[in-house]
């Protein structure tokens, strides 16, 4: 199975740290964030596609040096990034497997949860958050079936904590039969692919015990005290 890491963004909310370095290469617990992403997929996928654009040469150099995955490919978002859905589409012709995982390059997940997600045809990882208004709440039917994602709802709309979309997905190639248009932000959103698929197929919601979104310098500083290796098994020496 292939895994896709979305790592093409400019990391504008992480400036000034990302003025000269791409966000996936910022250090967390003495490893680049990208190393943790690769480690979280190790043993679940055999090959990774890393979607790049901003300062892509630095990510290419890191991928040549890392020893976590021997099989990988860099996929550039061309002519420029147009959202997470566009990044997904850029990978279509380069996938070697029928089904695949997709994860955000600036979020970290429990490896065990990614393993559980990989067992489904279509699915996403969700995590309960009290600050759900900053994220997308996963709405489910009474049976627990996925309905849709309510993006950044107003505080008080849901009882806290509410299950939020963490940005990790499982798809098969059938996802490319859907052709959602641009969102209100003018981008192609991967969540619109999930919602389109849910109209005619089952989309699993897998809860993860660990989700670490790293959106800005304050979040990165706070994350330094998190025992990431508890959730993502890692070798003794930095990868």
TORKOL-137397 format. One record per residue: x, y, z of N, C-alpha, C in turn; residue in three letters. Coordinates in nm, 2 decimals. Example, Ala and Ser with C-alpha at 12.3 -4.5 7.8 and 13.67 -1.06 7.14 Angstrom:
% TORKOL-137397
DOLO    nc1    nc2    nc3   cac1   cac2   cac3    cc1    cc2    cc3 rest
DOLO   1.32  -0.57   0.78   1.23  -0.45   0.78   1.32  -0.33   0.78  ALA
DOLO   1.28  -0.22   0.71   1.37  -0.11   0.71   1.29   0.00   0.79  SER
//
This chain:
% TORKOL-137397
DOLO    nc1    nc2    nc3   cac1   cac2   cac3    cc1    cc2    cc3 rest
DOLO   0.08  -0.12   0.00   0.00   0.00   0.00   0.09   0.12   0.00  UNK
DOLO   0.04   0.23  -0.07   0.11   0.36  -0.07   0.06   0.45   0.04  UNK
DOLO   0.15   0.54   0.08   0.11   0.64   0.17   0.14   0.78   0.11  UNK
DOLO   0.06   0.88   0.13   0.08   1.01   0.07   0.09   1.11   0.19  UNK
DOLO   0.20   1.19   0.19   0.22   1.29   0.29   0.21   1.43   0.22  UNK
DOLO   0.11   1.51   0.26   0.09   1.64   0.20   0.19   1.74   0.26  UNK
DOLO   0.29   1.78   0.19   0.40   1.86   0.25   0.43   1.98   0.15  UNK
DOLO   0.34   2.02   0.07   0.37   2.13  -0.03   0.34   2.27   0.02  UNK
DOLO   0.28   2.29   0.13   0.24   2.42   0.17   0.35   2.51   0.21  UNK
DOLO   0.32   2.65   0.21   0.43   2.74   0.24   0.44   2.77   0.39  UNK
DOLO   0.35   2.71   0.47   0.36   2.73   0.62   0.36   2.87   0.66  UNK
DOLO   0.27   2.95   0.60   0.26   3.09   0.63   0.23   3.12   0.78  UNK
DOLO   0.15   3.04   0.84   0.12   3.06   0.99   0.24   3.03   1.08  UNK
DOLO   0.34   2.96   1.02   0.46   2.92   1.10   0.57   3.03   1.08  UNK
DOLO   0.55   3.13   1.01   0.66   3.23   0.99   0.68   3.30   1.12  UNK
DOLO   0.81   3.34   1.15   0.92   3.35   1.05   1.00   3.22   1.04  UNK
DOLO   0.96   3.11   1.11   1.04   2.99   1.11   1.05   2.93   0.97  UNK
DOLO   0.95   2.95   0.89   0.94   2.89   0.76   0.99   2.98   0.64  UNK
DOLO   1.05   3.09   0.68   1.10   3.18   0.57   1.21   3.12   0.49  UNK
DOLO   1.29   3.03   0.56   1.40   2.97   0.49   1.40   2.82   0.50  UNK
DOLO   1.30   2.76   0.57   1.30   2.62   0.58   1.15   2.57   0.57  UNK
DOLO   1.12   2.47   0.49   0.99   2.42   0.48   0.94   2.36   0.62  UNK
DOLO   0.81   2.38   0.64   0.75   2.34   0.77   0.78   2.19   0.81  UNK
DOLO   0.77   2.10   0.71   0.80   1.96   0.75   0.94   1.93   0.80  UNK
DOLO   1.03   2.02   0.78   1.17   2.00   0.83   1.20   2.07   0.96  UNK
DOLO   1.10   2.14   1.01   1.12   2.20   1.15   1.14   2.09   1.25  UNK
DOLO   1.22   2.11   1.35   1.25   2.00   1.44   1.15   1.99   1.55  UNK
DOLO   1.11   1.87   1.59   1.03   1.83   1.70   1.09   1.72   1.77  UNK
DOLO   1.13   1.74   1.90   1.20   1.64   1.97   1.32   1.59   1.90  UNK
DOLO   1.40   1.68   1.84   1.53   1.65   1.77   1.51   1.57   1.64  UNK
DOLO   1.39   1.57   1.59   1.37   1.51   1.46   1.29   1.61   1.37  UNK
DOLO   1.30   1.61   1.24   1.21   1.69   1.16   1.07   1.63   1.17  UNK
DOLO   0.97   1.72   1.16   0.83   1.67   1.16   0.81   1.57   1.06  UNK
DOLO   0.87   1.58   0.94   0.86   1.49   0.83   0.91   1.35   0.88  UNK
DOLO   1.01   1.34   0.96   1.06   1.21   1.01   0.95   1.14   1.09  UNK
DOLO   0.89   1.22   1.18   0.78   1.16   1.26   0.67   1.11   1.17  UNK
DOLO   0.64   1.18   1.06   0.53   1.14   0.97   0.57   1.01   0.90  UNK
DOLO   0.69   1.00   0.86   0.74   0.88   0.79   0.74   0.76   0.89  UNK
DOLO   0.78   0.79   1.01   0.78   0.68   1.11   0.64   0.63   1.15  UNK
DOLO   0.54   0.72   1.14   0.41   0.68   1.17   0.35   0.59   1.07  UNK
DOLO   0.40   0.60   0.95   0.35   0.51   0.84   0.43   0.38   0.82  UNK
DOLO   0.55   0.38   0.89   0.64   0.26   0.87   0.57   0.14   0.92  UNK
DOLO   0.57   0.03   0.84   0.51  -0.09   0.88   0.36  -0.10   0.83  UNK
DOLO   0.31   0.01   0.79   0.17   0.01   0.74   0.17   0.03   0.59  UNK
DOLO   0.25   0.11   0.53   0.26   0.13   0.39   0.40   0.09   0.35  UNK
DOLO   0.42   0.05   0.22   0.55   0.00   0.17   0.62   0.12   0.10  UNK
DOLO   0.55   0.22   0.06   0.60   0.33  -0.03   0.53   0.46   0.00  UNK
DOLO   0.61   0.57   0.00   0.54   0.70   0.03   0.56   0.79  -0.09  UNK
DOLO   0.46   0.87  -0.11   0.46   0.98  -0.20   0.46   1.11  -0.12  UNK
DOLO   0.55   1.19  -0.14   0.56   1.32  -0.06   0.53   1.43  -0.15  UNK
DOLO   0.42   1.50  -0.13   0.37   1.61  -0.22   0.45   1.74  -0.17  UNK
DOLO   0.52   1.80  -0.27   0.60   1.91  -0.23   0.57   2.03  -0.33  UNK
DOLO   0.62   2.15  -0.28   0.62   2.27  -0.37   0.71   2.37  -0.31  UNK
DOLO   0.68   2.43  -0.19   0.76   2.53  -0.13   0.89   2.47  -0.08  UNK
DOLO   1.00   2.53  -0.12   1.14   2.49  -0.08   1.15   2.34  -0.10  UNK
DOLO   1.11   2.29  -0.21   1.10   2.15  -0.24   1.24   2.08  -0.24  UNK
DOLO   1.34   2.16  -0.28   1.48   2.11  -0.29   1.53   2.06  -0.15  UNK
DOLO   1.49   2.13  -0.04   1.53   2.09   0.09   1.46   1.96   0.13  UNK
DOLO   1.34   1.94   0.10   1.27   1.82   0.13   1.33   1.70   0.04  UNK
DOLO   1.36   1.73  -0.08   1.42   1.63  -0.17   1.56   1.58  -0.10  UNK
DOLO   1.63   1.68  -0.06   1.76   1.65   0.00   1.74   1.56   0.13  UNK
DOLO   1.64   1.59   0.21   1.62   1.52   0.33   1.58   1.37   0.30  UNK
DOLO   1.49   1.36   0.20   1.44   1.23   0.16   1.55   1.14   0.10  UNK
DOLO   1.65   1.20   0.04   1.77   1.12  -0.01   1.85   1.07   0.11  UNK
DOLO   1.85   1.14   0.22   1.93   1.11   0.33   1.86   1.01   0.43  UNK
DOLO   1.73   1.02   0.44   1.66   0.94   0.54   1.66   0.79   0.51  UNK
DOLO   1.65   0.71   0.62   1.66   0.57   0.60   1.53   0.50   0.64  UNK
DOLO   1.42   0.57   0.66   1.30   0.51   0.70   1.23   0.44   0.59  UNK
DOLO   1.22   0.50   0.47   1.16   0.44   0.35   1.26   0.44   0.24  UNK
DOLO   1.29   0.32   0.19   1.37   0.31   0.07   1.29   0.34  -0.06  UNK
DOLO   1.16   0.32  -0.05   1.08   0.34  -0.17   1.00   0.47  -0.15  UNK
DOLO   1.02   0.57  -0.22   0.95   0.69  -0.21   0.95   0.77  -0.34  UNK
DOLO   0.86   0.87  -0.36   0.86   0.95  -0.48   0.82   1.09  -0.43  UNK
DOLO   0.88   1.19  -0.49   0.84   1.33  -0.46   0.74   1.37  -0.58  UNK
DOLO   0.63   1.43  -0.54   0.52   1.47  -0.63   0.51   1.62  -0.62  UNK
DOLO   0.54   1.70  -0.72   0.52   1.84  -0.71   0.38   1.89  -0.75  UNK
DOLO   0.33   1.98  -0.67   0.20   2.04  -0.70   0.23   2.15  -0.81  UNK
DOLO   0.18   2.13  -0.93   0.20   2.22  -1.04   0.07   2.27  -1.09  UNK
DOLO   0.07   2.40  -1.14   0.18   2.50  -1.14   0.20   2.56  -1.00  UNK
DOLO   0.10   2.54  -0.91   0.11   2.59  -0.77   0.01   2.52  -0.69  UNK
DOLO   0.03   2.51  -0.56  -0.07   2.45  -0.47  -0.21   2.51  -0.48  UNK
DOLO  -0.31   2.43  -0.50  -0.45   2.47  -0.51  -0.54   2.40  -0.41  UNK
DOLO  -0.48   2.36  -0.29  -0.56   2.30  -0.19  -0.52   2.15  -0.18  UNK
DOLO  -0.57   2.09  -0.07  -0.54   1.95  -0.04  -0.60   1.86  -0.14  UNK
DOLO  -0.72   1.89  -0.20  -0.77   1.81  -0.30  -0.69   1.81  -0.43  UNK
DOLO  -0.63   1.92  -0.46  -0.54   1.93  -0.57  -0.42   1.85  -0.55  UNK
DOLO  -0.36   1.85  -0.43  -0.25   1.76  -0.39  -0.28   1.62  -0.42  UNK
DOLO  -0.40   1.58  -0.37  -0.44   1.44  -0.40  -0.45   1.41  -0.54  UNK
DOLO  -0.50   1.49  -0.62  -0.51   1.47  -0.77  -0.38   1.46  -0.83  UNK
DOLO  -0.28   1.54  -0.78  -0.15   1.53  -0.84  -0.08   1.39  -0.83  UNK
DOLO  -0.13   1.32  -0.73  -0.07   1.19  -0.70  -0.13   1.07  -0.78  UNK
DOLO  -0.24   1.10  -0.85  -0.32   1.00  -0.91  -0.24   0.91  -1.01  UNK
DOLO  -0.16   0.97  -1.09  -0.09   0.89  -1.19   0.04   0.82  -1.13  UNK
DOLO   0.07   0.85  -1.01   0.20   0.80  -0.95   0.17   0.69  -0.85  UNK
DOLO   0.05   0.66  -0.82   0.02   0.56  -0.72   0.05   0.42  -0.77  UNK
DOLO   0.10   0.34  -0.69   0.13   0.20  -0.73   0.04   0.10  -0.67  UNK
DOLO  -0.05   0.14  -0.58  -0.14   0.05  -0.52  -0.29   0.10  -0.54  UNK
DOLO  -0.38   0.00  -0.52  -0.52   0.03  -0.54  -0.57   0.12  -0.43  UNK
DOLO  -0.53   0.09  -0.30  -0.57   0.17  -0.19  -0.45   0.24  -0.13  UNK
DOLO  -0.48   0.35  -0.05  -0.37   0.43   0.00  -0.41   0.51   0.12  UNK
DOLO  -0.32   0.55   0.20  -0.34   0.64   0.31  -0.30   0.78   0.27  UNK
DOLO  -0.36   0.89   0.33  -0.32   1.02   0.31  -0.31   1.09   0.44  UNK
DOLO  -0.20   1.16   0.47  -0.19   1.23   0.60  -0.14   1.37   0.57  UNK
DOLO  -0.18   1.47   0.66  -0.12   1.60   0.65   0.02   1.60   0.70  UNK
DOLO   0.10   1.68   0.63   0.24   1.68   0.67   0.28   1.76   0.79  UNK
DOLO   0.18   1.83   0.85   0.21   1.91   0.97   0.13   1.86   1.09  UNK
DOLO   0.07   1.74   1.08   0.00   1.68   1.19   0.06   1.55   1.21  UNK
DOLO   0.06   1.51   1.34   0.11   1.38   1.38   0.00   1.29   1.44  UNK
DOLO   0.01   1.16   1.41  -0.10   1.07   1.45  -0.04   0.94   1.52  UNK
DOLO  -0.12   0.88   1.60  -0.08   0.75   1.66  -0.06   0.65   1.55  UNK
DOLO   0.05   0.58   1.54   0.07   0.48   1.44  -0.03   0.37   1.44  UNK
DOLO  -0.07   0.34   1.56  -0.17   0.23   1.58  -0.31   0.27   1.52  UNK
DOLO  -0.34   0.40   1.53  -0.47   0.45   1.47  -0.46   0.45   1.31  UNK
DOLO  -0.34   0.49   1.26  -0.32   0.48   1.11  -0.33   0.33   1.07  UNK
DOLO  -0.28   0.24   1.15  -0.29   0.10   1.11  -0.44   0.06   1.11  UNK
DOLO  -0.52   0.10   1.21  -0.66   0.07   1.21  -0.73   0.13   1.09  UNK
DOLO  -0.70   0.25   1.06  -0.76   0.32   0.94  -0.73   0.25   0.81  UNK
DOLO  -0.61   0.19   0.80  -0.57   0.13   0.68  -0.66   0.01   0.64  UNK
DOLO  -0.73  -0.05   0.74  -0.81  -0.17   0.72  -0.94  -0.14   0.65  UNK
DOLO  -0.98  -0.01   0.63  -1.10   0.03   0.57  -1.08   0.07   0.42  UNK
DOLO  -1.18   0.06   0.34  -1.17   0.11   0.20  -1.16   0.26   0.20  UNK
DOLO  -1.26   0.33   0.27  -1.27   0.47   0.28  -1.29   0.50   0.43  UNK
DOLO  -1.21   0.60   0.47  -1.23   0.64   0.61  -1.15   0.76   0.65  UNK
DOLO  -1.16   0.81   0.77  -1.08   0.92   0.82  -1.06   0.90   0.97  UNK
DOLO  -0.96   0.97   1.02  -0.93   0.97   1.16  -0.99   1.09   1.23  UNK
DOLO  -1.06   1.06   1.34  -1.12   1.17   1.42  -1.07   1.17   1.56  UNK
DOLO  -1.06   1.29   1.62  -1.01   1.30   1.75  -1.10   1.40   1.83  UNK
DOLO  -1.14   1.36   1.95  -1.23   1.46   2.03  -1.15   1.58   2.08  UNK
DOLO  -1.21   1.70   2.05  -1.15   1.82   2.09  -1.25   1.91   2.16  UNK
DOLO  -1.20   1.98   2.27  -1.29   2.08   2.33  -1.28   2.21   2.25  UNK
DOLO  -1.17   2.24   2.18  -1.16   2.36   2.09  -1.21   2.32   1.95  UNK
DOLO  -1.32   2.25   1.94  -1.36   2.21   1.81  -1.40   2.32   1.71  UNK
DOLO  -1.42   2.44   1.76  -1.46   2.55   1.67  -1.34   2.59   1.58  UNK
DOLO  -1.22   2.54   1.61  -1.10   2.57   1.53  -1.08   2.46   1.42  UNK
DOLO  -1.16   2.36   1.42  -1.14   2.25   1.33  -1.27   2.21   1.26  UNK
DOLO  -1.28   2.10   1.20  -1.40   2.05   1.13  -1.46   1.93   1.21  UNK
DOLO  -1.58   1.95   1.26  -1.65   1.85   1.34  -1.71   1.74   1.24  UNK
DOLO  -1.68   1.62   1.28  -1.73   1.50   1.20  -1.87   1.47   1.25  UNK
DOLO  -1.96   1.49   1.16  -2.10   1.46   1.20  -2.14   1.31   1.15  UNK
DOLO  -2.21   1.24   1.24  -2.24   1.10   1.22  -2.39   1.08   1.24  UNK
DOLO  -2.44   0.98   1.18  -2.58   0.94   1.20  -2.59   0.87   1.33  UNK
DOLO  -2.72   0.84   1.37  -2.74   0.76   1.49  -2.67   0.63   1.49  UNK
DOLO  -2.65   0.57   1.38  -2.58   0.44   1.37  -2.43   0.46   1.38  UNK
DOLO  -2.38   0.58   1.38  -2.24   0.61   1.38  -2.18   0.63   1.24  UNK
DOLO  -2.26   0.61   1.14  -2.21   0.63   1.00  -2.17   0.78   0.97  UNK
DOLO  -2.07   0.80   0.90  -2.02   0.93   0.86  -2.13   1.00   0.78  UNK
DOLO  -2.15   1.13   0.81  -2.25   1.21   0.73  -2.17   1.32   0.65  UNK
DOLO  -2.10   1.40   0.73  -2.03   1.52   0.67  -1.94   1.58   0.77  UNK
DOLO  -1.87   1.68   0.72  -1.78   1.75   0.81  -1.83   1.90   0.82  UNK
DOLO  -1.85   1.94   0.94  -1.89   2.08   0.96  -1.77   2.17   1.00  UNK
DOLO  -1.73   2.24   0.90  -1.60   2.32   0.91  -1.61   2.44   1.01  UNK
DOLO  -1.53   2.44   1.11  -1.52   2.55   1.20  -1.66   2.60   1.25  UNK
DOLO  -1.73   2.52   1.31  -1.87   2.56   1.36  -1.85   2.66   1.48  UNK
DOLO  -1.95   2.74   1.50  -1.94   2.83   1.61  -1.94   2.76   1.75  UNK
DOLO  -1.87   2.82   1.85  -1.87   2.76   1.98  -2.01   2.74   2.03  UNK
DOLO  -2.03   2.63   2.10  -2.16   2.60   2.16  -2.25   2.52   2.07  UNK
DOLO  -2.22   2.50   1.94  -2.30   2.43   1.85  -2.31   2.28   1.89  UNK
DOLO  -2.20   2.23   1.94  -2.19   2.09   1.98  -2.15   2.08   2.12  UNK
DOLO  -2.18   1.97   2.18  -2.13   1.94   2.32  -1.98   1.91   2.31  UNK
DOLO  -1.91   1.96   2.40  -1.76   1.94   2.40  -1.73   1.83   2.49  UNK
DOLO  -1.63   1.74   2.46  -1.55   1.75   2.33  -1.63   1.69   2.21  UNK
DOLO  -1.60   1.74   2.09  -1.66   1.69   1.97  -1.56   1.63   1.88  UNK
DOLO  -1.59   1.52   1.81  -1.50   1.45   1.73  -1.46   1.54   1.61  UNK
DOLO  -1.33   1.57   1.59  -1.29   1.65   1.48  -1.21   1.58   1.38  UNK
DOLO  -1.22   1.62   1.25  -1.14   1.56   1.15  -0.99   1.60   1.17  UNK
DOLO  -0.91   1.50   1.17  -0.77   1.52   1.20  -0.68   1.53   1.07  UNK
DOLO  -0.74   1.51   0.95  -0.66   1.52   0.83  -0.58   1.40   0.79  UNK
DOLO  -0.63   1.28   0.83  -0.57   1.16   0.79  -0.69   1.07   0.73  UNK
DOLO  -0.66   1.02   0.61  -0.77   0.96   0.53  -0.72   0.82   0.47  UNK
DOLO  -0.82   0.74   0.44  -0.79   0.61   0.36  -0.89   0.62   0.24  UNK
DOLO  -0.83   0.59   0.13  -0.90   0.59   0.00  -0.87   0.47  -0.08  UNK
DOLO  -0.95   0.44  -0.18  -0.91   0.36  -0.29  -0.91   0.45  -0.42  UNK
DOLO  -0.86   0.39  -0.53  -0.86   0.47  -0.65  -0.99   0.52  -0.69  UNK
DOLO  -1.10   0.46  -0.64  -1.23   0.50  -0.67  -1.26   0.65  -0.64  UNK
DOLO  -1.18   0.70  -0.55  -1.20   0.84  -0.50  -1.19   0.94  -0.62  UNK
DOLO  -1.11   0.90  -0.72  -1.09   0.99  -0.83  -1.21   1.00  -0.93  UNK
DOLO  -1.31   0.92  -0.91  -1.43   0.93  -0.99  -1.51   1.05  -0.95  UNK
DOLO  -1.48   1.11  -0.83  -1.55   1.23  -0.79  -1.47   1.35  -0.83  UNK
DOLO  -1.55   1.45  -0.87  -1.48   1.57  -0.92  -1.54   1.70  -0.85  UNK
DOLO  -1.52   1.71  -0.72  -1.57   1.83  -0.65  -1.51   1.96  -0.71  UNK
DOLO  -1.58   2.07  -0.71  -1.53   2.20  -0.75  -1.45   2.27  -0.64  UNK
DOLO  -1.42   2.39  -0.67  -1.35   2.47  -0.57  -1.44   2.51  -0.46  UNK
DOLO  -1.38   2.52  -0.34  -1.45   2.56  -0.22  -1.47   2.71  -0.22  UNK
DOLO  -1.53   2.76  -0.11  -1.54   2.91  -0.10  -1.41   2.98  -0.09  UNK
DOLO  -1.31   2.90  -0.05  -1.17   2.96  -0.04  -1.10   2.96  -0.17  UNK
DOLO  -1.17   2.91  -0.27  -1.10   2.90  -0.41  -1.01   2.79  -0.43  UNK
DOLO  -1.01   2.69  -0.34  -0.92   2.57  -0.34  -1.00   2.44  -0.36  UNK
DOLO  -0.93   2.34  -0.40  -0.99   2.20  -0.40  -0.96   2.14  -0.27  UNK
DOLO  -1.07   2.09  -0.20  -1.05   2.04  -0.06  -1.06   1.89  -0.06  UNK
DOLO  -0.97   1.83   0.01  -0.98   1.68   0.02  -1.11   1.64   0.10  UNK
DOLO  -1.15   1.72   0.19  -1.28   1.69   0.26  -1.40   1.68   0.17  UNK
DOLO  -1.40   1.76   0.06  -1.51   1.75  -0.04  -1.51   1.62  -0.11  UNK
DOLO  -1.39   1.56  -0.13  -1.39   1.42  -0.18  -1.45   1.32  -0.08  UNK
DOLO  -1.42   1.34   0.04  -1.48   1.25   0.15  -1.63   1.26   0.15  UNK
DOLO  -1.68   1.39   0.15  -1.82   1.41   0.15  -1.89   1.35   0.03  UNK
DOLO  -1.83   1.37  -0.09  -1.88   1.32  -0.22  -1.89   1.16  -0.21  UNK
DOLO  -1.78   1.10  -0.16  -1.78   0.96  -0.15  -1.89   0.90  -0.06  UNK
DOLO  -1.91   0.98   0.05  -2.01   0.93   0.15  -2.15   0.92   0.10  UNK
DOLO  -2.18   0.99  -0.02  -2.31   0.98  -0.07  -2.35   0.84  -0.13  UNK
DOLO  -2.25   0.77  -0.17  -2.28   0.64  -0.23  -2.19   0.52  -0.18  UNK
DOLO  -2.12   0.55  -0.07  -2.04   0.44  -0.01  -2.02   0.47   0.14  UNK
DOLO  -1.98   0.36   0.21  -1.95   0.38   0.36  -1.82   0.44   0.38  UNK
DOLO  -1.81   0.54   0.47  -1.69   0.61   0.51  -1.67   0.58   0.66  UNK
DOLO  -1.57   0.51   0.69  -1.54   0.48   0.83  -1.49   0.60   0.91  UNK
DOLO  -1.53   0.61   1.04  -1.47   0.71   1.13  -1.39   0.63   1.23  UNK
DOLO  -1.26   0.65   1.23  -1.17   0.58   1.33  -1.12   0.68   1.42  UNK
DOLO  -1.14   0.66   1.55  -1.09   0.76   1.65  -0.95   0.73   1.69  UNK
DOLO  -0.87   0.83   1.70  -0.73   0.82   1.73  -0.70   0.87   1.87  UNK
DOLO  -0.62   0.80   1.95  -0.59   0.85   2.09  -0.49   0.96   2.09  UNK
DOLO  -0.43   0.99   1.97  -0.32   1.09   1.97  -0.33   1.16   1.83  UNK
DOLO  -0.34   1.29   1.84  -0.34   1.38   1.72  -0.27   1.50   1.76  UNK
DOLO  -0.16   1.54   1.70  -0.09   1.66   1.73  -0.08   1.75   1.61  UNK
DOLO  -0.17   1.85   1.60  -0.16   1.95   1.49  -0.06   2.05   1.53  UNK
DOLO   0.02   2.09   1.43   0.13   2.19   1.46   0.11   2.30   1.37  UNK
DOLO   0.03   2.40   1.41  -0.01   2.51   1.31   0.08   2.63   1.32  UNK
DOLO   0.14   2.67   1.43   0.21   2.79   1.44   0.33   2.78   1.54  UNK
DOLO   0.41   2.88   1.55   0.53   2.87   1.64   0.50   2.83   1.78  UNK
DOLO   0.39   2.88   1.83   0.35   2.85   1.97   0.31   2.70   1.98  UNK
DOLO   0.24   2.65   1.88   0.20   2.51   1.89   0.33   2.42   1.88  UNK
DOLO   0.42   2.46   1.79   0.55   2.39   1.78   0.63   2.39   1.91  UNK
DOLO   0.63   2.50   1.98   0.70   2.51   2.11   0.63   2.42   2.21  UNK
DOLO   0.50   2.43   2.22   0.43   2.34   2.31   0.45   2.20   2.29  UNK
DOLO   0.46   2.16   2.16   0.47   2.02   2.12   0.61   1.96   2.16  UNK
DOLO   0.71   2.05   2.19   0.84   1.99   2.23   0.83   1.91   2.36  UNK
DOLO   0.73   1.94   2.44   0.72   1.87   2.57   0.63   1.74   2.56  UNK
DOLO   0.58   1.71   2.44   0.49   1.60   2.42   0.58   1.47   2.39  UNK
DOLO   0.55   1.36   2.45   0.62   1.24   2.43   0.57   1.17   2.30  UNK
DOLO   0.61   1.23   2.19   0.57   1.18   2.06   0.60   1.03   2.04  UNK
DOLO   0.72   0.99   2.09   0.76   0.85   2.07   0.67   0.75   2.14  UNK
DOLO   0.59   0.80   2.23   0.49   0.70   2.29   0.39   0.66   2.19  UNK
DOLO   0.36   0.74   2.09   0.26   0.71   1.99   0.32   0.67   1.86  UNK
DOLO   0.44   0.71   1.83   0.50   0.68   1.71   0.64   0.62   1.74  UNK
DOLO   0.65   0.49   1.73   0.77   0.42   1.77   0.89   0.47   1.68  UNK
DOLO   1.00   0.49   1.75   1.11   0.55   1.68   1.24   0.49   1.72  UNK
DOLO   1.34   0.48   1.63   1.47   0.43   1.67   1.54   0.53   1.77  UNK
DOLO   1.65   0.48   1.83   1.72   0.56   1.93   1.78   0.69   1.87  UNK
DOLO   1.84   0.67   1.75   1.91   0.79   1.69   1.81   0.86   1.59  UNK
DOLO   1.81   0.99   1.58   1.72   1.07   1.50   1.73   1.02   1.35  UNK
DOLO   1.62   1.01   1.29   1.61   0.96   1.15   1.63   1.08   1.05  UNK
//
